[in-house]
């Protein structure tokens, strides 16, 4: 089973939230992919309301956190974020019923 880094993530977000957010990809592309607004995305990342799991990855000399938000049995969302001087949103994408089922087997249950 993979370790959940939610508490570590909450500390980092509370530390960096005043500095704001930066997007690694074009904002319009990411928001169109998930059909949501920039304000809702940033609020969701700060509130942790539907956060079910957080995975930590070391990549190219930086630490990335993959966040799994689950809204129902059929809908969810994945964010990949990193921390520099701001919170960097690397990518985000929606997940559906089949993918949620796969993730539950892996670590959410």
N, C-alpha and C positions, 0 to 999 in steps of 0.2 A: 504494500500500500504506500502511496506517495504522501509525503508530509504536507500538511496544510500550513501555509505561511500567512494566514489572515491577520494575526495579531501584529506581526512584523510589518505587514503592509499598512495597517491602520496607523501605526506610529509614523511611518514614512510619509503617508498622505497628509496627516495632521501637521507634520513638519514643513512640507513643501506647498500646501494648498494656498498659502498667502502669496506665493510667487507666481501662481497662475499655471496655465497649461500651454503646451506646444504640441503641434501635430506633426508627425514624421512624414505623413502623406498628405496630399491635398484634402482639405477639410470637406469640400463639397462631395468628393468621391466617397469618403468614409461615411458621411451622413446619409448620402443617397443609398448606400449599401444597407444601412440599418433602418432607414426611414424614420429618423428622429432628428431633434434639433441639438445644436451645440450646447445650449443651456441645460437641457435634460441630461445629456451625456455627462457633463461636468458635475452636475448635481448628484447624479447616480453614483459616480466614482467617489464623491466625498461622503455620501450618506451610508453606503454599504448595505442598503435595505435588502436587496435580493441576492447578495453575494453568498454563494454556496461553497466555493472552494478557491484557493489561491495557490498557484504552483510557481516555484522560483526556478529560473534558468540562468546559467552563465553562458553568455554569447558574445563573441568578438570583444572580449575585455569589458563587457558591461553586464549588469545584472538586470534581467527582465522578469517581470511578474505577469503571469497569465491568470486572468480573473474570469471565473465562470459565474455568470448571473443566470438564475433560473426563475422564470416567472410563472410557469405552469408545467404540466406534463408534456406540453407541445411546443413551448416557446422558451428561448433563452438567448443569451448573448455572451460572446467572448471578447475580452479586451486584452491586449498585450501592452503593458506600460513599462517605462523605465524612469529613472530619476537622474536629472542633471541639476541645473540651477532651477528648473521647473519640472513639473510632471509631464513627461513625454508620452503621448498616446501614439504608440507605434502602429497598431492596427486594431480594428474591431469588426466583428462580423456576427450575423445572426446564426443561431443553431436551431434546428428543427427536432422533431420527435425522434427520428432514428439516431441522430447524433447525440441527443440527450441520453438516450438509452445506453449508448456506447460509453459515454462519460460516466454515467452512474455506475456501470460495472467496473470501471477503472478506479474511481476514487470518491465519488460523491456519496453513495449510499449511506 
